[in-house]
């Protein structure tokens, strides 16, 4: 029995030693494996992971272009609905243009009246020049009569009363000439060095026509950019006013990603660094390539509607996040379109941190431009020119009288052809200071002098 016991104890000791050796071997292997894994993880972090900053607090953002009307009116047609694709300059909403058409016709009629009134002012200038020439001739005649009677006074052939009447005639002729010259100066001041077409009143009336024409054209509301329609709030028959948003347009090529990184992740982040973005919509099978376009100038808490008041109450430190704008390749957006608000996962390669954290120079070109509101005004310009030319033609007889007065000859009646008699000039009230447009005042009528 003792021998067997000693033998079993020896076997148990051997088994314990074997188990202890095995346990020691497994511990060594486990330690070595952990060390290898740690070294691999450290190598992975050192060689790769430390050059990337990642976050899943990222969302798709973009421009939401509100479409508004420039004039008031009633909606009579809605051409585009939500999810429709529209091109820049395409009509979206049509307003009732009746009021605009009436306003345009009134402006054109006012332009025609203004042209005729200005033409009357030019015609009056010729009449005033003829009257001034006539008053000058009357003054010369009265002075000659006074001189002749003054020479005959010594011989007694002419009485002193006749000489006094002659002096009064000279004074009256001089006053009539002064009044005629003042009226002529007033008429010249109204005209200046302009013609009928470039007269300020005609130009103002033409501007009113152009403004009315623009209001008529703007009854058609057009898309400022190309994109997809969203948030349509306009309804048929609605009375809208300028500035009220009717619908919105989302340009697909302007979509971007706003990634909110923790403040400790921004140490090596720079503008222009490459970014890989994955959308939850498509999963890992679609990876968008982009670049860092800029870093926000404040945290989300600082720009919140109700910012934190850290100086009041108990304070708890919270890690802040800063929005980083990521520009995505437009070609990938076309192939795999995104929507505003979708969740994204962003990974920024921060290995090359030689760039700038903030922009150093202002933008050289406009960020967004549109030509949808540009209106070709050649049509209305030609229309205005036609109205001016149709109402600015002066009668041939008036032009002949003006030419004779300028040449120094006295105006005389001439027979007018039938074509001239068939174009009477309608008298129109002037909008200028009073100028005699038809007939002559009592102070300007020629006086009969005694001989």
C-alpha positions in Angstrom: 0.0 0.0 0.0 2.7 2.5 0.8 4.4 1.7 -2.5 1.2 2.2 -4.5 0.6 5.5 -2.7 4.0 6.7 -3.4 3.6 5.8 -7.1 0.2 7.6 -7.4 1.7 10.7 -5.7 4.6 10.6 -8.2 2.1 10.4 -11.1 0.1 13.3 -9.7 3.2 15.4 -9.4 4.2 14.7 -12.9 0.7 15.6 -14.2 0.8 18.8 -12.2 4.1 19.7 -13.7 2.8 19.0 -17.2 -0.3 21.1 -16.6 1.8 23.9 -15.2 4.1 23.8 -18.2 1.1 23.9 -20.5 -0.5 26.8 -18.6 2.8 28.7 -18.7 3.1 28.0 -22.5 -0.5 29.3 -23.1 0.2 32.3 -21.0 3.3 33.1 -23.0 1.4 32.5 -26.3 -1.4 34.7 -25.1 1.0 37.4 -24.0 2.8 37.3 -27.3 -0.5 37.4 -29.2 -1.6 40.4 -27.2 1.7 42.1 -27.8 1.5 41.4 -31.5 -2.1 42.7 -31.6 -1.0 45.8 -29.7 2.0 46.3 -31.9 -0.2 45.9 -35.0 -2.8 48.3 -33.6 -0.1 50.8 -32.7 1.4 50.4 -36.2 -2.0 50.8 -37.8 -2.6 53.9 -35.8 0.8 55.3 -36.4 0.9 54.6 -40.1 -2.8 55.1 -41.0 -5.4 55.9 -38.4 -3.8 58.9 -36.9 -3.9 60.6 -40.3 -7.7 60.4 -40.5 -10.5 62.1 -38.5 -13.9 60.6 -38.8 -17.4 61.4 -37.7 -20.9 60.2 -38.3 -22.4 63.6 -37.2 -22.6 64.7 -40.8 -25.6 65.6 -43.0 -26.3 66.7 -46.5 -26.9 70.5 -47.0 -27.4 72.7 -50.0 -28.9 75.9 -51.4 -32.6 76.3 -51.1 -33.4 79.0 -53.6 -36.7 80.7 -52.8 -38.6 81.9 -55.9 -40.5 85.1 -55.4 -42.5 87.4 -57.6 -41.3 90.9 -58.4 -44.8 92.3 -58.9 -48.2 91.7 -57.2 -51.0 89.8 -59.0 -53.3 86.8 -59.0 -52.0 83.4 -59.9 -53.6 82.0 -63.0 -51.3 79.2 -63.8 -48.7 77.0 -62.0 -46.4 75.4 -64.4 -44.1 73.3 -62.1 -44.8 71.2 -59.1 -42.7 69.6 -56.4 -40.0 67.0 -57.5 -40.1 68.5 -61.1 -36.8 69.5 -62.7 -36.7 73.0 -64.1 -34.1 74.9 -66.0 -32.9 78.4 -65.4 -35.3 80.9 -67.0 -38.2 78.5 -67.3 -41.6 79.8 -66.4 -42.9 78.5 -63.1 -45.9 80.7 -62.2 -48.0 83.0 -64.3 -49.9 86.0 -63.0 -52.9 87.8 -64.4 -51.5 90.4 -66.7 -54.6 92.5 -67.3 -53.7 95.3 -65.0 -50.1 95.4 -66.3 -51.4 95.6 -69.9 -53.6 98.5 -69.1 -50.8 100.3 -67.3 -48.5 99.7 -70.3 -51.2 101.2 -72.6 -51.6 104.2 -70.4 -47.9 104.8 -70.3 -47.7 104.6 -74.1 -50.5 107.1 -74.4 -48.8 109.4 -71.9 -45.6 109.2 -73.9 -47.5 110.1 -77.1 -49.1 113.1 -75.4 -45.8 114.2 -74.0 -44.1 114.1 -77.4 -46.9 116.2 -78.9 -46.6 118.7 -76.0 -42.9 119.0 -76.5 -43.4 119.3 -80.2 -45.8 122.2 -79.4 -43.0 123.8 -77.3 -40.6 123.6 -80.3 -43.3 125.1 -82.6 -43.9 127.9 -80.1 -40.2 128.7 -80.2 -40.5 129.5 -83.9 -43.5 131.6 -83.3 -41.8 133.5 -80.5 -38.8 134.1 -82.7 -41.0 135.5 -85.4 -42.8 137.7 -82.8 -39.4 139.0 -81.5 -38.3 139.8 -85.0 -41.6 141.6 -85.6 -41.2 143.6 -82.4 -37.7 144.5 -83.4 -38.9 145.8 -86.7 -41.6 147.8 -84.9 -39.1 149.4 -82.6 -36.8 150.3 -85.6 -39.8 151.9 -87.4 -40.9 153.8 -84.3 -37.4 155.1 -83.7 -37.2 156.2 -87.4 -40.5 158.0 -87.1 -39.4 159.8 -83.9 -36.1 160.9 -85.5 -37.9 162.1 -88.6 -40.5 164.1 -86.6 -37.8 165.4 -84.3 -36.0 166.9 -87.4 -39.2 168.6 -88.5 -40.0 170.1 -85.1 -37.8 173.2 -85.6 -39.6 174.1 -88.9 -43.0 173.8 -87.3 -44.2 171.2 -89.7 -44.8 168.7 -86.9 -46.4 169.6 -83.6 -44.9 168.8 -80.2 -47.9 166.5 -79.5 -47.0 164.3 -82.5 -43.4 164.1 -81.3 -44.7 163.1 -77.8 -46.9 160.4 -79.4 -43.8 159.2 -81.3 -41.8 159.0 -78.2 -44.6 157.0 -76.5 -44.7 154.6 -79.5 -40.9 154.1 -79.2 -41.3 153.3 -75.5 -44.2 150.9 -76.2 -42.3 149.2 -79.0 -39.2 148.8 -76.7 -41.4 147.3 -73.9 -43.1 145.0 -76.4 -39.6 143.9 -77.7 -38.4 143.2 -74.2 -41.6 141.1 -73.4 -41.1 139.2 -76.7 -37.5 138.5 -75.8 -38.4 137.3 -72.3 -41.0 134.9 -73.8 -38.4 133.7 -76.3 -35.9 133.2 -73.6 -38.4 131.2 -71.6 -39.2 129.0 -74.6 -35.5 128.5 -75.3 -35.0 127.5 -71.6 -37.7 124.9 -71.9 -36.0 123.4 -75.0 -32.3 123.8 -74.3 -30.0 122.1 -76.7 -32.2 119.1 -77.1 -34.5 117.7 -79.7 -38.0 116.2 -79.3 -36.7 112.7 -78.8 -34.1 113.5 -76.2 -36.1 116.1 -74.3 -36.2 115.4 -70.6 -40.0 115.1 -70.5 -40.0 112.7 -73.4 -37.2 110.7 -71.7 -39.2 110.5 -68.4 -42.3 109.4 -70.3 -40.2 106.8 -72.1 -38.8 105.5 -68.8 -42.4 105.2 -67.5 -43.3 103.1 -70.6 -40.2 100.9 -70.0 -41.1 100.4 -66.4 -44.7 99.5 -67.3 -43.4 97.0 -69.9 -41.0 95.4 -67.3 -44.0 95.1 -64.9 -45.9 93.3 -67.7 -43.0 91.0 -68.4 -42.6 90.2 -64.7 -46.1 88.7 -64.5 -44.3 85.5 -65.6 -42.3 84.2 -62.7 -39.3 82.3 -63.9 -36.7 80.0 -62.3 -33.5 81.7 -61.3 -31.4 78.5 -61.3 -31.7 75.0 -62.6 -32.7 72.3 -60.1 -35.6 70.4 -58.5 -38.7 72.1 -57.2 -39.4 71.8 -53.4 -41.7 73.4 -50.8 -44.3 74.7 -53.2 -46.7 76.9 -51.3 -48.3 78.9 -54.1 -51.9 78.0 -55.0 -54.0 78.7 -58.0 -56.0 81.9 -57.6 -53.9 83.2 -54.8 -53.2 86.9 -54.6 -49.5 87.3 -54.0 -47.3 90.3 -53.2 -43.6 90.9 -54.0 -41.3 89.1 -51.6 -43.6 86.2 -50.7 -41.9 82.9 -51.3 -43.9 80.8 -53.8 -41.7 77.7 -54.0 -38.0 76.7 -53.7 -35.5 75.2 -56.0 -32.7 72.9 -55.0 -29.7 72.9 -57.4 -28.3 69.3 -57.4 -24.8 70.4 -58.2 -24.7 72.7 -55.2 -25.3 69.9 -52.6 -22.6 69.6 -49.9 -21.9 67.9 -46.6 -21.7 69.7 -43.3 -19.7 67.4 -40.9 -19.7 68.4 -37.2 -16.3 67.4 -35.7 -15.3 67.5 -32.1 -13.0 70.4 -31.3 -10.1 68.0 -30.5 -10.3 66.7 -34.1 -9.6 70.1 -35.7 -5.9 70.3 -34.7 -4.6 69.2 -38.1 -7.6 69.8 -40.3 -7.0 72.2 -43.2 -8.8 73.6 -46.2 -8.3 71.4 -49.3 -7.7 68.1 -47.5 -9.3 65.1 -49.2 -12.5 63.6 -47.7 -14.3 60.3 -48.2 -18.0 60.5 -47.5 -20.4 57.5 -47.3 -24.2 58.0 -47.3 -26.6 55.8 -45.3 -28.8 55.9 -48.4 -26.4 53.9 -50.5 -24.2 52.3 -47.9 -20.5 51.5 -48.3 -20.9 50.5 -52.0 -20.9 54.2 -52.9 -18.1 56.4 -51.6 -18.1 60.1 -52.5 -14.9 62.0 -53.0 -14.7 65.5 -51.7 -12.5 68.2 -50.2 -12.6 70.4 -47.1 -14.1 73.7 -48.3 -13.9 75.5 -45.0 -14.2 75.4 -41.2 -17.0 77.1 -39.3 -16.2 80.2 -37.4 -18.1 79.0 -34.3 -19.5 76.0 -32.5 -23.1 74.9 -32.9 -23.8 75.9 -29.3 -22.6 79.5 -29.9 -24.8 79.9 -33.0 -27.8 78.2 -31.4 -31.1 80.1 -31.0 -30.6 79.9 -27.3 -26.9 79.8 -26.6 -25.5 78.3 -23.4 -25.0 80.6 -20.4 -22.0 79.0 -18.8 -21.6 81.7 -16.2 -24.8 80.8 -14.4 -25.7 77.8 -12.3 -23.7 74.6 -12.1 -21.2 74.2 -15.0 -20.6 71.0 -16.8 -18.0 70.8 -19.5 -19.4 69.5 -22.8 -17.2 68.8 -25.8 -18.1 71.3 -28.5 -18.5 70.6 -32.2 -17.6 72.8 -35.2 -19.2 72.5 -38.6 -16.8 71.6 -41.4 -18.1 72.2 -45.0 -17.2 69.4 -47.4 -17.5 69.9 -51.2 -18.5 66.8 -53.1 -17.7 65.9 -56.7 -20.7 67.1 -58.9 -20.2 64.1 -61.2 -20.8 61.7 -58.4 -23.8 63.7 -57.3 -25.2 63.3 -60.8 -24.6 59.6 -60.8 -25.8 59.0 -57.2 -28.0 62.0 -56.2 -28.5 63.0 -52.6 -31.2 64.8 -50.8 -30.9 67.6 -48.3 -30.8 66.3 -44.7 -29.5 62.8 -45.4 -27.1 61.2 -42.8 -23.5 60.8 -43.9 -20.2 59.4 -42.5 -17.2 61.6 -43.2 -13.5 60.7 -43.0 -10.9 63.4 -43.5 -7.3 62.7 -44.5 -5.3 65.1 -42.3 -1.9 63.8 -43.1 -0.9 66.9 -45.1 -1.6 69.8 -42.7 0.3 72.4 -44.7 -2.8 74.2 -45.8 -4.7 77.0 -44.2 -7.4 76.8 -41.6 -9.0 80.0 -42.8 -9.3 81.6 -46.2 -6.7 84.2 -46.7 -8.0 86.0 -49.8 -11.5 87.2 -50.8 -13.4 85.3 -53.5 -12.6 86.7 -57.0 -15.8 85.6 -58.7 -19.4 85.6 -57.6 -20.5 82.4 -55.9 -23.8 82.2 -57.7 -25.1 84.1 -60.7 -28.2 84.0 -62.7 -29.3 85.6 -66.0 -33.0 84.6 -65.6 -33.9 88.2 -64.7 -32.0 89.8 -67.5 -34.5 91.3 -70.0 -33.7 92.1 -73.6 -35.0 95.7 -73.9 -34.6 96.0 -77.7 -38.3 95.3 -78.2 -39.5 98.1 -75.9 -36.8 100.4 -77.1 -38.0 100.0 -80.7 -41.6 100.4 -79.6 -40.8 103.6 -77.8 -38.9 104.9 -80.8 -41.8 104.2 -83.0 -44.2 106.1 -80.7 -41.9 109.1 -80.6 -41.4 109.1 -84.4 -45.1 108.8 -85.1 -45.9 111.8 -82.8 -42.9 114.0 -83.3 -43.4 115.0 -87.0 -43.8 118.8 -87.4 -46.0 120.2 -90.2 -44.1 121.3 -93.3 -45.4 124.9 -93.1 -44.1 125.4 -89.5 -40.7 124.2 -90.6 -40.7 126.7 -93.6 -41.7 129.6 -91.3 -38.9 128.7 -88.9 -36.4 128.5 -91.6 -37.4 132.0 -93.0 -37.2 133.5 -89.6 -33.7 132.2 -89.0 -32.6 133.4 -92.4 -33.8 136.9 -91.6 -36.8 137.1 -94.0 -40.2 138.1 -92.8 -42.7 135.2 -92.5 -45.3 135.1 -95.1 -48.2 132.8 -95.8 -47.6 129.9 -98.1 -50.1 127.5 -99.6 -49.9 124.1 -98.0 -50.2 120.9 -100.0 -53.0 118.5 -99.2 -50.7 116.1 -97.5 -49.8 118.8 -94.9 -53.4 120.0 -94.4 -54.4 116.4 -93.6 -51.9 116.4 -90.6 -53.3 119.0 -88.2 -51.5 119.5 -85.0 -53.8 118.9 -82.1 -53.4 121.6 -79.4 -52.3 120.0 -76.1 -51.9 121.5 -72.7 -48.3 122.0 -71.7 -46.7 120.6 -68.6 -44.1 123.4 -68.5 -44.4 127.0 -67.3 -47.0 128.8 -69.3 -45.9 129.5 -72.9 -48.3 130.9 -75.5 -49.0 127.9 -77.8 -51.7 129.3 -79.9 -52.4 133.0 -80.6 -50.7 135.9 -79.0 -51.2 137.8 -75.8 -52.3 141.4 -75.7 -48.8 142.5 -74.9 -47.4 140.7 -78.0 -50.0 141.7 -80.6 -48.6 144.1 -83.2 -49.7 147.7 -82.5 -50.8 150.1 -85.2 -48.7 153.3 -84.9 -49.8 156.7 -86.2 -47.8 158.1 -89.0 
